[in-house]
């Protein structure tokens, strides 16, 4: 004899709907779980790519420094000191033949030989990518900055000899105790190396705009020549966080600390493909 109640339960539309609803919820939860897992996995390559952009060169990006400058005015006795705020801003970016060229309006080097009428100068920051090692960084100012910028825009230019050894700033990645030396050739004598004095965790609490940098590391680098002594600090993915340098032959010294990094909301980059 068949239990009529069991028969009715097996064919009850409400029970069938409840069973289908449970199946639907299980499937929806599984899909959501695997979607979140896939999303998390797609973030990893971006994080892995961060070291490839040691300096965020994006149009509109800007670093603002505050500090002190000391100098002797022309035709006046005494040493003067002044509190300054100085900004370095990326105004254009171009990439060609393994070079990344960023035009900067302003740089702390503007403040050497300071006077109160000083305005921000034009510089070109060059990153030279290499297959077998990290990129080399060069800083070019004055008229040569415009000459280099024109060469980068010239599609017929092979860009050989684009940067000079004396314009070398650093070679990445930095390592504590490892010197960072400019490239040399038989025709070009060796230039003084930058010395990586130490490395350690970076305290960026006083730097606005640095909150999204995970586990920041700070490198302190110095170089002494017959005409200048310079010490600066560098944090990968943020850039230069402090400058201290003095000019020989005249009383001129600068000490600056990064207080703000402005990251543009959108990247507006001009790339030349060749």
DONU-195376 format. One line per field, with one value per atom (N, C-alpha, C): residue number from 1; residue in three letters; atom name; x, y, z. Coordinates in steps of 0.001 Angstrom, whole numbers, plus 500000, padded with zeros to 6 digits. Each point is the difference from the previous one (the first is absolute). Example, Ala and Ser with C-alpha at 12.3 -4.5 7.8 and 13.67 -1.06 7.14 Angstrom:
<atoms>
num: 1_1_1_2_2_2
residuo: ala_ala_ala_ser_ser_ser
atomo: N_CA_C_N_CA_C
X: 513190_499110_500900_499650_500820_499230
Y: 494310_501190_501200_501050_501190_501090
Z: 507800_500000_500000_499280_500060_500730
</atoms>
This chain:
<atoms>
num: 1_1_1_2_2_2_3_3_3_4_4_4_5_5_5_6_6_6_7_7_7_8_8_8_9_9_9_10_10_10_11_11_11_12_12_12_13_13_13_14_14_14_15_15_15_16_16_16_17_17_17_18_18_18_19_19_19_20_20_20_21_21_21_22_22_22_23_23_23_24_24_24_25_25_25_26_26_26_27_27_27_28_28_28_29_29_29_30_30_30_31_31_31_32_32_32_33_33_33_34_34_34_35_35_35_36_36_36_37_37_37_38_38_38_39_39_39_40_40_40_41_41_41_42_42_42_43_43_43_44_44_44_45_45_45_46_46_46_47_47_47_48_48_48_49_49_49_50_50_50_51_51_51_52_52_52_53_53_53_54_54_54_55_55_55_56_56_56_57_57_57_58_58_58_59_59_59_60_60_60_61_61_61_62_62_62_63_63_63_64_64_64_65_65_65_66_66_66_67_67_67_68_68_68_69_69_69_70_70_70_71_71_71_72_72_72_73_73_73_74_74_74_75_75_75_76_76_76_77_77_77_78_78_78_79_79_79_80_80_80_81_81_81_82_82_82_83_83_83_84_84_84_85_85_85_86_86_86_87_87_87_88_88_88_89_89_89_90_90_90_91_91_91_92_92_92_93_93_93_94_94_94_95_95_95_96_96_96_97_97_97_98_98_98_99_99_99_100_100_100_101_101_101_102_102_102_103_103_103_104_104_104_105_105_105_106_106_106_107_107_107_108_108_108_109_109_109_110_110_110_111_111_111_112_112_112_113_113_113_114_114_114_115_115_115_116_116_116_117_117_117_118_118_118_119_119_119_120_120_120_121_121_121_122_122_122_123_123_123_124_124_124_125_125_125_126_126_126_127_127_127_128_128_128_129_129_129_130_130_130_131_131_131_132_132_132_133_133_133_134_134_134_135_135_135_136_136_136_137_137_137_138_138_138_139_139_139_140_140_140_141_141_141_142_142_142_143_143_143_144_144_144_145_145_145_146_146_146_147_147_147_148_148_148_149_149_149_150_150_150_151_151_151_152_152_152_153_153_153_154_154_154_155_155_155_156_156_156_157_157_157_158_158_158_159_159_159_160_160_160_161_161_161_162_162_162_163_163_163_164_164_164_165_165_165_166_166_166_167_167_167_168_168_168_169_169_169_170_170_170_171_171_171_172_172_172_173_173_173_174_174_174_175_175_175_176_176_176_177_177_177_178_178_178_179_179_179_180_180_180_181_181_181_182_182_182_183_183_183_184_184_184_185_185_185_186_186_186_187_187_187_188_188_188_189_189_189_190_190_190_191_191_191_192_192_192_193_193_193_194_194_194_195_195_195_196_196_196_197_197_197_198_198_198_199_199_199_200_200_200_201_201_201_202_202_202_203_203_203_204_204_204_205_205_205_206_206_206_207_207_207_208_208_208_209_209_209_210_210_210_211_211_211_212_212_212_213_213_213_214_214_214_215_215_215_216_216_216_217_217_217_218_218_218_219_219_219_220_220_220_221_221_221_222_222_222_223_223_223_224_224_224_225_225_225_226_226_226_227_227_227_228_228_228_229_229_229_230_230_230_231_231_231_232_232_232_233_233_233_234_234_234_235_235_235_236_236_236_237_237_237_238_238_238_239_239_239_240_240_240_241_241_241_242_242_242_243_243_243_244_244_244_245_245_245_246_246_246_247_247_247_248_248_248_249_249_249_250_250_250_251_251_251_252_252_252_253_253_253_254_254_254_255_255_255_256_256_256_257_257_257_258_258_258_259_259_259_260_260_260_261_261_261_262_262_262_263_263_263_264_264_264_265_265_265_266_266_266_267_267_267_268_268_268_269_269_269_270_270_270_271_271_271_272_272_272_273_273_273_274_274_274
residuo: unk_unk_unk_unk_unk_unk_unk_unk_unk_unk_unk_unk_unk_unk_unk_unk_unk_unk_unk_unk_unk_unk_unk_unk_unk_unk_unk_unk_unk_unk_unk_unk_unk_unk_unk_unk_unk_unk_unk_unk_unk_unk_unk_unk_unk_unk_unk_unk_unk_unk_unk_unk_unk_unk_unk_unk_unk_unk_unk_unk_unk_unk_unk_unk_unk_unk_unk_unk_unk_unk_unk_unk_unk_unk_unk_unk_unk_unk_unk_unk_unk_unk_unk_unk_unk_unk_unk_unk_unk_unk_unk_unk_unk_unk_unk_unk_unk_unk_unk_unk_unk_unk_unk_unk_unk_unk_unk_unk_unk_unk_unk_unk_unk_unk_unk_unk_unk_unk_unk_unk_unk_unk_unk_unk_unk_unk_unk_unk_unk_unk_unk_unk_unk_unk_unk_unk_unk_unk_unk_unk_unk_unk_unk_unk_unk_unk_unk_unk_unk_unk_unk_unk_unk_unk_unk_unk_unk_unk_unk_unk_unk_unk_unk_unk_unk_unk_unk_unk_unk_unk_unk_unk_unk_unk_unk_unk_unk_unk_unk_unk_unk_unk_unk_unk_unk_unk_unk_unk_unk_unk_unk_unk_unk_unk_unk_unk_unk_unk_unk_unk_unk_unk_unk_unk_unk_unk_unk_unk_unk_unk_unk_unk_unk_unk_unk_unk_unk_unk_unk_unk_unk_unk_unk_unk_unk_unk_unk_unk_unk_unk_unk_unk_unk_unk_unk_unk_unk_unk_unk_unk_unk_unk_unk_unk_unk_unk_unk_unk_unk_unk_unk_unk_unk_unk_unk_unk_unk_unk_unk_unk_unk_unk_unk_unk_unk_unk_unk_unk_unk_unk_unk_unk_unk_unk_unk_unk_unk_unk_unk_unk_unk_unk_unk_unk_unk_unk_unk_unk_unk_unk_unk_unk_unk_unk_unk_unk_unk_unk_unk_unk_unk_unk_unk_unk_unk_unk_unk_unk_unk_unk_unk_unk_unk_unk_unk_unk_unk_unk_unk_unk_unk_unk_unk_unk_unk_unk_unk_unk_unk_unk_unk_unk_unk_unk_unk_unk_unk_unk_unk_unk_unk_unk_unk_unk_unk_unk_unk_unk_unk_unk_unk_unk_unk_unk_unk_unk_unk_unk_unk_unk_unk_unk_unk_unk_unk_unk_unk_unk_unk_unk_unk_unk_unk_unk_unk_unk_unk_unk_unk_unk_unk_unk_unk_unk_unk_unk_unk_unk_unk_unk_unk_unk_unk_unk_unk_unk_unk_unk_unk_unk_unk_unk_unk_unk_unk_unk_unk_unk_unk_unk_unk_unk_unk_unk_unk_unk_unk_unk_unk_unk_unk_unk_unk_unk_unk_unk_unk_unk_unk_unk_unk_unk_unk_unk_unk_unk_unk_unk_unk_unk_unk_unk_unk_unk_unk_unk_unk_unk_unk_unk_unk_unk_unk_unk_unk_unk_unk_unk_unk_unk_unk_unk_unk_unk_unk_unk_unk_unk_unk_unk_unk_unk_unk_unk_unk_unk_unk_unk_unk_unk_unk_unk_unk_unk_unk_unk_unk_unk_unk_unk_unk_unk_unk_unk_unk_unk_unk_unk_unk_unk_unk_unk_unk_unk_unk_unk_unk_unk_unk_unk_unk_unk_unk_unk_unk_unk_unk_unk_unk_unk_unk_unk_unk_unk_unk_unk_unk_unk_unk_unk_unk_unk_unk_unk_unk_unk_unk_unk_unk_unk_unk_unk_unk_unk_unk_unk_unk_unk_unk_unk_unk_unk_unk_unk_unk_unk_unk_unk_unk_unk_unk_unk_unk_unk_unk_unk_unk_unk_unk_unk_unk_unk_unk_unk_unk_unk_unk_unk_unk_unk_unk_unk_unk_unk_unk_unk_unk_unk_unk_unk_unk_unk_unk_unk_unk_unk_unk_unk_unk_unk_unk_unk_unk_unk_unk_unk_unk_unk_unk_unk_unk_unk_unk_unk_unk_unk_unk_unk_unk_unk_unk_unk_unk_unk_unk_unk_unk_unk_unk_unk_unk_unk_unk_unk_unk_unk_unk_unk_unk_unk_unk_unk_unk_unk_unk_unk_unk_unk_unk_unk_unk_unk_unk_unk_unk_unk_unk_unk_unk_unk_unk_unk_unk_unk_unk_unk_unk_unk_unk_unk_unk_unk_unk_unk_unk_unk_unk_unk_unk_unk_unk_unk_unk_unk_unk_unk_unk_unk_unk_unk_unk_unk_unk_unk_unk_unk_unk_unk_unk_unk_unk_unk_unk_unk_unk_unk_unk_unk_unk_unk_unk_unk_unk_unk_unk_unk_unk_unk_unk_unk_unk_unk_unk_unk_unk_unk_unk_unk_unk_unk_unk_unk_unk_unk_unk_unk_unk_unk_unk_unk_unk_unk_unk_unk_unk_unk_unk_unk_unk_unk_unk_unk_unk_unk_unk_unk_unk_unk_unk_unk_unk_unk_unk_unk_unk_unk_unk_unk_unk_unk_unk_unk_unk_unk_unk_unk_unk_unk_unk_unk_unk_unk_unk_unk_unk_unk_unk_unk_unk_unk_unk_unk_unk_unk_unk_unk_unk_unk_unk_unk_unk_unk_unk_unk_unk_unk_unk_unk_unk_unk_unk_unk_unk_unk_unk_unk_unk_unk_unk_unk_unk_unk
atomo: N_CA_C_N_CA_C_N_CA_C_N_CA_C_N_CA_C_N_CA_C_N_CA_C_N_CA_C_N_CA_C_N_CA_C_N_CA_C_N_CA_C_N_CA_C_N_CA_C_N_CA_C_N_CA_C_N_CA_C_N_CA_C_N_CA_C_N_CA_C_N_CA_C_N_CA_C_N_CA_C_N_CA_C_N_CA_C_N_CA_C_N_CA_C_N_CA_C_N_CA_C_N_CA_C_N_CA_C_N_CA_C_N_CA_C_N_CA_C_N_CA_C_N_CA_C_N_CA_C_N_CA_C_N_CA_C_N_CA_C_N_CA_C_N_CA_C_N_CA_C_N_CA_C_N_CA_C_N_CA_C_N_CA_C_N_CA_C_N_CA_C_N_CA_C_N_CA_C_N_CA_C_N_CA_C_N_CA_C_N_CA_C_N_CA_C_N_CA_C_N_CA_C_N_CA_C_N_CA_C_N_CA_C_N_CA_C_N_CA_C_N_CA_C_N_CA_C_N_CA_C_N_CA_C_N_CA_C_N_CA_C_N_CA_C_N_CA_C_N_CA_C_N_CA_C_N_CA_C_N_CA_C_N_CA_C_N_CA_C_N_CA_C_N_CA_C_N_CA_C_N_CA_C_N_CA_C_N_CA_C_N_CA_C_N_CA_C_N_CA_C_N_CA_C_N_CA_C_N_CA_C_N_CA_C_N_CA_C_N_CA_C_N_CA_C_N_CA_C_N_CA_C_N_CA_C_N_CA_C_N_CA_C_N_CA_C_N_CA_C_N_CA_C_N_CA_C_N_CA_C_N_CA_C_N_CA_C_N_CA_C_N_CA_C_N_CA_C_N_CA_C_N_CA_C_N_CA_C_N_CA_C_N_CA_C_N_CA_C_N_CA_C_N_CA_C_N_CA_C_N_CA_C_N_CA_C_N_CA_C_N_CA_C_N_CA_C_N_CA_C_N_CA_C_N_CA_C_N_CA_C_N_CA_C_N_CA_C_N_CA_C_N_CA_C_N_CA_C_N_CA_C_N_CA_C_N_CA_C_N_CA_C_N_CA_C_N_CA_C_N_CA_C_N_CA_C_N_CA_C_N_CA_C_N_CA_C_N_CA_C_N_CA_C_N_CA_C_N_CA_C_N_CA_C_N_CA_C_N_CA_C_N_CA_C_N_CA_C_N_CA_C_N_CA_C_N_CA_C_N_CA_C_N_CA_C_N_CA_C_N_CA_C_N_CA_C_N_CA_C_N_CA_C_N_CA_C_N_CA_C_N_CA_C_N_CA_C_N_CA_C_N_CA_C_N_CA_C_N_CA_C_N_CA_C_N_CA_C_N_CA_C_N_CA_C_N_CA_C_N_CA_C_N_CA_C_N_CA_C_N_CA_C_N_CA_C_N_CA_C_N_CA_C_N_CA_C_N_CA_C_N_CA_C_N_CA_C_N_CA_C_N_CA_C_N_CA_C_N_CA_C_N_CA_C_N_CA_C_N_CA_C_N_CA_C_N_CA_C_N_CA_C_N_CA_C_N_CA_C_N_CA_C_N_CA_C_N_CA_C_N_CA_C_N_CA_C_N_CA_C_N_CA_C_N_CA_C_N_CA_C_N_CA_C_N_CA_C_N_CA_C_N_CA_C_N_CA_C_N_CA_C_N_CA_C_N_CA_C_N_CA_C_N_CA_C_N_CA_C_N_CA_C_N_CA_C_N_CA_C_N_CA_C_N_CA_C_N_CA_C_N_CA_C_N_CA_C_N_CA_C_N_CA_C_N_CA_C_N_CA_C_N_CA_C_N_CA_C_N_CA_C_N_CA_C_N_CA_C_N_CA_C_N_CA_C_N_CA_C_N_CA_C_N_CA_C_N_CA_C_N_CA_C_N_CA_C_N_CA_C_N_CA_C_N_CA_C_N_CA_C_N_CA_C_N_CA_C_N_CA_C_N_CA_C_N_CA_C_N_CA_C_N_CA_C_N_CA_C_N_CA_C_N_CA_C_N_CA_C_N_CA_C_N_CA_C_N_CA_C_N_CA_C_N_CA_C_N_CA_C_N_CA_C_N_CA_C_N_CA_C_N_CA_C_N_CA_C_N_CA_C_N_CA_C_N_CA_C_N_CA_C_N_CA_C_N_CA_C
X: 500837_499163_500876_499646_500774_499453_500921_499604_499642_498759_499537_500646_500337_500636_501396_500751_501328_499901_498997_499839_499710_499122_499682_501213_500859_501195_500991_500145_500961_499574_498752_499546_499486_500232_499506_500747_499300_500665_500788_499482_500719_501336_499976_501247_500988_499500_500876_500618_499198_500529_501072_499738_501001_501298_499890_501202_500764_499267_500649_500650_499328_500565_501314_500017_501244_501121_499684_501013_500492_499054_500367_500931_499657_500837_501399_500098_501322_500822_499359_500709_500417_499088_500327_501157_499988_501107_501307_499942_501223_500539_499105_500430_500619_499365_500535_501359_500149_501286_501110_499737_501037_500258_498992_500223_500931_499765_500889_501413_500101_501316_500696_499249_500593_500421_499149_500361_501275_500128_501210_501227_499846_501128_500402_499029_500357_500722_499904_500724_501481_500348_501371_500964_499669_500943_500238_498975_500203_500980_499859_500923_501399_500103_501312_500641_499181_500541_500458_499665_500319_501487_500913_501406_500476_499264_500400_499766_499253_499774_500532_501326_500569_499704_499773_499629_498700_498935_498716_499996_500360_500086_498705_499063_498713_499747_499458_499733_499052_500397_499203_500464_500856_500559_500943_500004_500815_500471_501244_500611_500237_499525_500196_500898_501045_500995_499990_500321_500204_501341_500619_501282_500668_501326_500797_501058_500333_501081_500883_501317_500986_500791_500273_500765_500563_500966_500554_499536_499204_499549_501176_499853_501030_500111_501210_500307_499447_499728_499534_500779_500405_500713_499023_500499_499192_499373_499641_499336_498512_499191_498550_499366_498888_499261_498532_499364_498583_499263_498767_499127_499332_500015_499475_499046_499092_499149_500237_500364_500375_499311_499460_499248_500666_500038_500474_498829_499608_498792_500321_499394_500157_499025_500544_499151_499829_500859_499876_500830_499578_500713_500013_501158_500116_500884_499700_500772_500442_501296_500552_501250_500098_501219_500573_499140_500453_500227_499797_500148_498624_499875_498847_500502_499444_500412_498832_500234_498976_500511_499227_500366_499470_500884_499657_500040_499028_500050_500371_501255_500499_500721_501046_500766_500781_500285_500783_501340_500580_501252_499837_498761_499761_500533_500050_500257_501482_500875_501420_500327_500821_500255_498741_499250_498651_500000_498937_499659_498479_499477_498555_499182_500609_499255_500028_500501_500154_498662_499940_498817_500342_498976_500226_500582_500984_500627_499380_500474_499521_501065_499564_500896_499378_500850_499523_500567_499103_500392_499906_501105_500063_500116_499221_500152_500374_501107_500463_499780_499017_499745_501070_500277_501000_499476_500322_499493_500672_501283_500757_500130_499444_500126_498884_499976_498998_500305_499061_500190_501030_500595_500867_499235_500258_499281_500995_499619_500825_499143_500629_499321_500758_499279_500619_499311_500786_499440_500576_499555_500522_499595_500820_499714_500022_500834_500065_498683_499218_498696_499139_500011_499217_500592_501320_500630_499627_500046_499641_498529_499142_498567_499707_500691_499812_500465_501093_500488_498999_499396_499035_498795_499626_498853_500339_501278_500434_500044_499067_499921_501218_500732_501185_501225_499922_501138_500078_501164_500177_500219_500152_500164_501305_500977_501314_500619_500606_500628_499032_498766_498983_500352_500516_500361_501502_500543_501427_500282_501194_500308_499840_500349_499886_498549_499057_498576_499349_500797_499516_499581_498864_499496_500055_499429_500023_499722_500327_499720_499140_498894_499049_500092_499645_499562_501180_499744_501028_500167_501209_500295_500908_499704_500820_501446_500934_501419_500521_499112_500418_500094_501156_500100_499145_499537_499219_500846_500564_501030_499506_500429_499614_500693_499418_500641_501295_500962_501283_500334_500809_500505_501485_500739_501427_500237_499026_500168_499593_499218_499473_500584_500742_500555_498900_500337_499018_499640_498705_499509_499781_499955_499754_498672_500005_498799_499173_498707_499132_500126_500093_500129_498679_499483_498769_500390_499800_500471_499248_498681_499215_498613_499280_498608_499210_498712_499153_498568_499106_498590_499844_499112_499764_498801_500163_498892_499434_498865_499402_498751_499842_498782_499861_501117_499948_499885_499923_499944_498588_499274_498655_500098_499076_499971_500827_500607_500842_499328_498721_499337_499872_499974_499745_501269_501145_501249_500175_499982_500103_501453_500206_501318_501123_499932_501019_501381_501010_501395_500727_500803_500738_501485_500593_501437_500640_501082_500745_501273_500166_501070_500807_501316_500838_501103_500496_501139_500752_501317_500839_500989_500025_500960_500776_500908_500788_499145_498815_499179_498672_499615_498673_499930_499235_499681_498484_499474_498551_499581_498884_499373_498506_499435_498560_499437_498700_499340_498995_499806_499166_499127_498711_499053_499411_500249_499428_498484_499497_498584_499499_500880_499649_500969_501287_501006_500930_500563_500961_499245_500369_499253_500758_501283_500731_501253_500457_501232_500784_501313_500891_501297_500354_501248_500588_501321_500732_500896_500173_500777_501354_501068_501334_500300_500961_500386_499118_498864_499101_499151_499492_499133_498602_499633_498677_499643_498951_499587_498488_499502_498558_499668_498924_499451_498490_499495_498576_499441_498715_499313_498674_499698_498732_498836_498981_498813_498725_500049_498773_500354_499325_500074_498603_499859_498700_500019_499174_499870_498821_500191_498890_498912_498765_498872_499962_500620_500042_501359_500511_501303_499807_500667_499957_501408_500291_501364_500068_501048_500242_501087_499668_500972_500299_501265_500419_500388_499383_500241_501019_501126_500978_501055
Y: 498816_501184_501240_500892_501231_501041_500618_501086_501223_500370_501131_501307_500108_501233_500164_498877_500058_500345_499435_500287_501479_500529_501421_500889_499585_500788_500040_498875_499944_500846_500243_500764_501376_500385_501288_501133_500891_501106_500903_500227_500870_499387_498685_499329_500034_499833_500040_501381_501024_501373_500249_499486_500195_499287_498815_499257_500730_500513_500739_501278_500650_501224_499710_498854_499651_499750_499318_499734_501318_500899_501289_500786_499999_500732_499412_498666_499352_500375_499958_500348_501469_500888_501433_500276_499350_500194_499480_498875_499450_500928_500527_500928_501249_500543_501208_499724_498819_499666_499932_499271_499855_501311_500874_501310_500838_499967_500739_499437_498674_499374_500436_500061_500437_501454_500840_501411_500163_499231_500106_499579_498986_499537_501016_500753_500977_501194_500225_501110_499682_498724_499622_500442_499829_500487_501491_500800_501436_500277_499272_500192_499587_498918_499554_500998_500785_500967_501285_500212_501261_500326_499028_500349_500472_499718_500434_501500_500609_501445_500631_500069_500483_501461_500781_501401_500208_500438_500140_501199_499757_501083_500069_500781_500197_501495_500404_501422_500521_501087_500553_499582_498969_499605_501084_500210_501089_499642_500391_499837_501393_500227_501288_499813_500824_499933_501305_499897_501182_499861_501133_499950_501347_499964_501201_500100_501249_500254_501089_499838_500968_500522_501298_500561_501369_500471_501339_500836_501032_500841_500732_500310_500756_501405_500428_501356_500302_498958_500221_499083_500517_499150_499123_498886_499155_498824_499017_498791_500111_499792_500115_498597_499921_498738_500277_499103_500211_498665_500025_498821_499988_498841_499916_498824_500143_498904_499892_498804_499831_498769_500120_498914_499574_498706_499412_499260_500403_499463_499406_498851_499360_500659_500604_500693_499230_499023_499204_498735_498931_498727_499396_499510_499311_498776_498960_498760_499610_499726_499563_499174_498890_499190_499660_499618_499614_501152_501236_501172_500503_500413_500763_501385_501010_501388_500763_500610_500804_501429_500943_501410_500486_500623_500498_501517_500600_501427_500136_500366_500141_498767_500254_498939_500649_499280_500604_500592_499514_500587_501474_500437_501419_500885_499467_500815_500188_499319_500260_501371_500773_501367_500835_499841_500566_501531_500575_501397_500097_501064_500076_500109_500315_500050_498700_498948_498721_499407_499500_499310_498552_499209_498581_499814_499112_499717_498788_499700_498852_498911_498781_498844_498850_499054_498747_498866_499184_498807_498818_499284_498876_498694_499011_498635_499135_499296_499126_498560_499326_498609_499097_498919_499030_498594_499097_498636_499202_500258_499172_500607_501179_500665_501029_500663_501021_501264_500941_501226_500927_500827_501079_501310_500911_501265_501141_500958_501165_501251_501083_501288_501044_500703_500954_501344_501042_501337_500975_501253_501047_499804_500539_499906_498559_499164_498609_499273_500420_499367_500165_501198_500235_499232_499910_499250_498521_499437_498592_499782_500926_499850_499994_500858_500022_498692_499454_498728_498869_499972_498946_500062_501188_500154_499738_499947_499805_498504_499542_498569_499487_500890_499582_499862_500497_499966_498627_499362_498696_500121_501208_500309_499477_499733_499620_501169_499730_501053_501029_499589_500956_500635_499207_500504_499900_500939_500037_499402_499424_499399_500972_501271_500961_500334_499571_500219_498812_498986_498792_500309_499413_500186_498704_498932_498731_498836_498816_498756_499128_499530_499235_498509_499135_500330_500350_500856_500374_498891_499888_499036_500666_499809_500587_499546_500954_499691_499841_500000_499826_501364_500325_501284_500023_501177_500207_500883_499398_500667_500304_501129_500345_499089_499858_499184_500641_499170_500500_499343_500660_499492_500324_499387_500346_501479_500674_501418_500893_499448_500810_499492_500829_499557_499742_499181_499657_501223_500159_501089_499475_500895_499544_499252_498951_499196_500563_499716_500252_498804_500255_498943_499819_498771_499704_499780_501020_499970_498959_499983_499022_499887_498996_499802_499516_500305_499580_500423_499671_500373_501518_500449_501435_500437_501076_500604_501132_499751_500969_500653_499954_500551_501491_500691_501448_500361_498995_500250_499725_501047_499816_499355_499081_499345_498736_499578_498797_498809_500138_498987_498649_499981_498753_499227_500444_499293_498910_498721_498931_499774_499854_499661_500837_501325_500843_499810_500032_499878_501267_500547_501231_499704_500590_499884_501379_500053_501248_499912_500972_499960_501292_499905_501193_499949_501181_500114_501282_499900_501166_500176_501195_500352_501227_500478_501174_501260_499987_501204_499873_498783_499853_498768_500112_498847_499898_498842_499824_498739_500111_498859_500076_498902_499990_498636_499943_498735_499682_498705_499528_498859_500054_498930_499493_498744_499471_500161_500331_500216_501346_500774_501354_501021_499719_500903_500513_501189_500592_500690_499649_500502_501068_500195_501093_500303_501244_500458_500831_499799_500865_500086_501195_500144_501385_500029_501245_500183_501240_500331_500552_499424_500490_501272_500789_501229_501176_499743_501064_499451_500866_499538_499816_498762_499683_498604_499888_498713_499914_498776_499763_498754_500070_498836_499995_498957_499919_498644_499990_498767_499932_498846_499822_500030_500798_500075_499613_499957_499703_499403_498895_499461_500013_500692_500078_499050_498963_499060_500425_500135_500411_498944_500451_499072_499172_500488_499262_500219_498959_500080_500586_501108_500612_499952_498927_499753_500047_500588_499994_498981_498959_498956_500013_499816_499881_498563_499365_498584_499836_499483_499594_499136
Z: 500000_500000_500000_499169_499871_500932_500760_500910_499173_500030_499199_500434_501284_500465_499399_499944_499395_498541_499339_498580_499781_500850_499834_500296_500998_500335_498845_499323_498898_498828_499855_498834_500405_501276_500476_499293_499297_499291_500937_501222_500923_500403_500273_500370_498844_498780_498831_499832_500240_499903_501042_501222_501036_499649_499441_499617_498896_499017_498916_500516_500980_500570_500710_500744_500678_498997_498920_498968_499395_499732_499416_500931_501316_500950_500086_499993_500048_498778_498819_498773_500011_500451_500028_500942_501188_500935_499431_499314_499402_498923_499165_498949_500608_501047_500649_500613_500622_500612_498962_498911_498978_499270_499910_499392_500858_501340_500903_499931_499910_499884_498728_498896_498726_500063_500649_500140_500801_501079_500822_499223_499141_499214_498945_499474_498974_500588_501317_500625_500138_500133_500255_498916_498703_499003_500105_500361_500151_501131_501116_501102_499601_499226_499563_499063_499301_499060_500675_501266_500650_499959_500264_499965_498628_498931_498668_499808_500892_499925_501279_500147_501266_500265_498923_500150_499223_500634_499310_499055_498759_499018_499206_500502_499360_499867_498877_499774_501078_500653_501083_501370_500077_501287_500518_501311_500554_501401_500304_501311_500593_501203_500659_501211_500064_501067_500796_501271_500829_500708_500307_500685_500061_500107_500180_498908_499666_499052_500584_499869_500470_498800_499981_498895_500382_499212_500161_498811_500236_498878_499360_498737_499304_500590_500172_500456_501393_500777_501372_500943_501136_500954_500785_500511_500872_499282_500795_499493_500289_498987_500135_500030_500690_500113_499742_499274_499686_499953_500508_499922_498619_499343_498642_499848_499064_499514_498509_499545_498592_499433_498790_499360_498703_499802_498750_499363_498786_499361_498634_499724_498690_499030_498945_499028_498696_499719_498779_500165_499352_500044_498605_499590_498711_500173_499203_500051_498594_499865_498717_500227_499267_499930_501380_500913_501324_500963_499526_500857_500427_501251_500473_500359_499364_500232_500603_501145_500667_500134_499497_500161_501345_500770_501324_500016_500639_500297_501473_500246_501348_500499_500801_500644_501140_501082_501085_499562_498913_499517_499619_499769_499728_501126_501210_501180_500294_499269_500158_499420_500711_499567_500061_501068_500120_500020_499483_500209_500051_500548_500252_498727_498893_498742_499223_500624_499295_499590_498764_499492_499687_499879_499715_498600_499902_498722_499327_498805_499222_500007_500264_500066_499218_499622_499425_500846_500534_500743_499049_499830_499071_500761_499586_500472_498806_500137_498927_500411_499367_500304_499424_500715_499542_500223_499081_500079_501102_500243_500925_501392_500220_501299_500141_501165_500230_499219_499981_499218_500624_499140_500446_499883_500939_500067_499792_499151_499708_500176_500441_500139_499200_499112_499080_500152_500141_500154_498996_500100_499119_498545_499114_498572_499513_500639_499558_500212_500985_500197_498751_499406_498788_498818_499918_498919_500071_501203_500179_499685_500414_499740_498498_499269_498542_499382_500496_499463_500252_501178_500319_499062_499550_499112_498536_499673_498621_499682_499185_499677_499235_499382_499244_500897_501208_500923_500667_499953_500641_501502_500494_501425_500582_499152_500502_500751_501147_500783_500524_500248_500428_501344_500936_501329_500200_500762_500288_501379_500196_501306_501166_499813_501097_500331_499151_500278_500694_500289_500661_501431_500416_501357_500796_499459_500717_499063_500488_499299_500903_499468_500791_499679_500945_501360_500901_500988_500963_501035_500529_501048_501030_501274_501043_499899_500024_499902_498589_499014_498611_499327_499372_499305_498749_499636_498778_499089_498957_499198_498592_499433_498628_499001_498817_498966_499532_499614_499510_498667_499217_498726_499953_499067_499888_499757_499371_499706_501168_500942_501104_501312_500726_501277_501021_500968_501035_500826_500267_500836_501418_500991_501379_500115_500813_500197_501146_499937_501134_500938_501280_500992_500743_499982_500745_501456_500817_501390_500812_499876_500739_499390_500442_499599_501202_500007_501106_499763_500911_499842_499923_499125_499817_500824_500752_500744_499148_499369_499081_500571_501300_500593_499749_499806_499773_498523_499135_498558_499500_499678_499441_498620_499726_498703_499922_501115_499986_500660_500335_500812_499298_498681_499282_499663_500476_499730_501055_499607_500991_500435_501283_500559_499390_500113_499362_500617_499140_500419_499600_500904_499754_499841_498966_499748_500154_500766_500163_499155_499110_499010_500089_499837_500074_498946_499657_499081_500326_500009_500263_498841_499458_498967_500467_499148_500362_500083_499361_499960_500734_500381_500598_500883_501073_500844_500057_499627_499926_500745_500705_500665_499716_499534_499785_500360_500171_500301_498902_499792_498901_500483_499657_500310_498688_499636_498756_499966_498817_499701_500492_500659_500418_499412_500074_499457_501082_499775_500923_501142_501224_501157_500782_499743_500631_499195_500129_499351_501002_500024_500763_499219_499573_499261_500191_499853_500112_498791_499581_498816_500426_499451_500298_499227_500518_499329_500343_500634_500432_501134_500826_501082_499433_499811_499462_500474_500789_500539_500016_499847_499923_500813_500775_500685_499795_499365_499677_500407_500359_500366_499236_499434_499287_500982_499683_500858_499261_498664_499255_498649_499663_498640_499409_498880_499327_498810_500074_498893_499141_498691_499137_499988_499827_499985_498739_498935_498733_499372_499361_499348_498607_499749_498673_499429_499301_499551_498474_499482_498575_499711_499263_499690_498508_499676_498611_499754_499044_499745_498891_500344_498991_500655
</atoms>
